[in-house]
Amino acid sequence: MEAPSSSSIKARTAAELQAVKRKSGKTYGQIADETGLTNVYVAQLLRRQAQLKPGTAPLLRAALPGLTDELLHEMMQPPLRSYDPNLIQDPTVYRLHEAVMHFGESIKEIVNEEFGDGIMSAIDFYCSVDKVKGVDGKDRVVLTFDGKYLPYTEQTTEHMVSRLRKQDKQEGKPE
């Protein structure tokens, strides 16, 4: 019998975590308030898209008492960050993709104008979803992407550590 794949373990664990959340009756926002995390990060944790840190585990367990030691242990392992390619067919995900594709070039130009040649990190990154009333009284979705700016660097030999070490070895210099 074959060992279960990491993606099947992730799917099983995520399903168990979602069941714990449903049983609690709490929203992502309520869990976020109780743990000090963002609502999107809580969702990432419960979908095994983010790693639970040891200092946060007691807060999450207090917010979701149904979490077992086994689930908490699994959540503290580095996750397989992936997505189901069929997810783009979901209308909400498709519209998010569409919005980024439509506004992306303009956003990029403004990032470059304000910061220089670089990108926004998706690693040192915070994300939240909020609900507000528009001026017309209708509900509006507010997505906040808060990522560290990462400038592109000029690739000079003098800053390339691996090349410098190789050169030093060839010249017989100690490291």
VENWOLIN-V861677 format. One record per residue. N is the residue number from 1. RES is the residue in one letter. D_FIRST is the distance of its C-alpha to the first C-alpha in Angstrom with 1 decimal. Layout:
# VENWOLIN-V861677
<<N RES D_FIRST> <N RES D_FIRST>>
This chain:
# VENWOLIN-V861677
<<1 M 0.0> <2 E 3.8> <3 A 6.6> <4 P 9.1> <5 S 12.0> <6 S 15.4> <7 S 16.9> <8 S 14.7> <9 I 15.4> <10 K 19.0> <11 A 19.2> <12 R 18.1> <13 T 20.4> <14 A 23.2> <15 A 23.0> <16 E 23.3> <17 L 26.2> <18 Q 27.9> <19 A 27.8> <20 V 29.5> <21 K 32.1> <22 R 32.8> <23 K 33.2> <24 S 35.6> <25 G 37.8> <26 K 38.6> <27 T 38.9> <28 Y 37.7> <29 G 41.4> <30 Q 41.8> <31 I 38.8> <32 A 40.2> <33 D 43.6> <34 E 42.2> <35 T 40.2> <36 G 42.6> <37 L 40.0> <38 T 40.5> <39 N 39.2> <40 V 37.1> <41 Y 35.6> <42 V 34.6> <43 A 32.9> <44 Q 31.1> <45 L 30.0> <46 L 28.7> <47 R 26.8> <48 R 25.3> <49 Q 27.6> <50 A 29.6> <51 Q 29.1> <52 L 30.7> <53 K 33.3> <54 P 33.8> <55 G 37.4> <56 T 36.4> <57 A 33.7> <58 P 36.4> <59 L 38.2> <60 L 35.1> <61 R 34.2> <62 A 37.9> <63 A 37.8> <64 L 34.5> <65 P 34.4> <66 G 31.2> <67 L 29.2> <68 T 27.0> <69 D 26.8> <70 E 23.1> <71 L 24.0> <72 L 27.0> <73 H 25.0> <74 E 22.5> <75 M 25.7> <76 M 27.2> <77 Q 24.5> <78 P 25.5> <79 P 24.2> <80 L 22.7> <81 R 26.0> <82 S 25.3> <83 Y 26.3> <84 D 25.3> <85 P 27.6> <86 N 28.3> <87 L 29.9> <88 I 33.1> <89 Q 33.6> <90 D 34.4> <91 P 38.2> <92 T 38.5> <93 V 36.2> <94 Y 37.9> <95 R 41.4> <96 L 40.5> <97 H 39.4> <98 E 42.5> <99 A 44.7> <100 V 43.5> <101 M 43.8> <102 H 47.3> <103 F 48.6> <104 G 46.6> <105 E 49.2> <106 S 52.0> <107 I 50.0> <108 K 49.3> <109 E 53.0> <110 I 54.0> <111 V 51.5> <112 N 53.0> <113 E 56.6> <114 E 56.1> <115 F 54.0> <116 G 54.1> <117 D 51.5> <118 G 48.2> <119 I 45.4> <120 M 44.1> <121 S 41.1> <122 A 38.0> <123 I 36.9> <124 D 40.1> <125 F 40.3> <126 Y 41.2> <127 C 40.8> <128 S 42.1> <129 V 42.8> <130 D 46.1> <131 K 48.1> <132 V 51.8> <133 K 54.7> <134 G 56.2> <135 V 60.0> <136 D 59.8> <137 G 58.1> <138 K 54.8> <139 D 51.5> <140 R 50.3> <141 V 47.0> <142 V 47.5> <143 L 44.8> <144 T 45.4> <145 F 43.8> <146 D 45.0> <147 G 43.7> <148 K 45.1> <149 Y 47.2> <150 L 45.9> <151 P 48.6> <152 Y 47.8> <153 T 49.2> <154 E 51.2> <155 Q 49.3> <156 T 51.8> <157 T 51.2> <158 E 52.9> <159 H 50.3> <160 M 47.2> <161 V 46.2> <162 S 43.9> <163 R 46.6> <164 L 49.2> <165 R 47.3> <166 K 46.8> <167 Q 50.5> <168 D 51.4> <169 K 49.4> <170 Q 51.2> <171 E 54.5> <172 G 53.7> <173 K 54.0> <174 P 52.1> <175 E 49.5>>
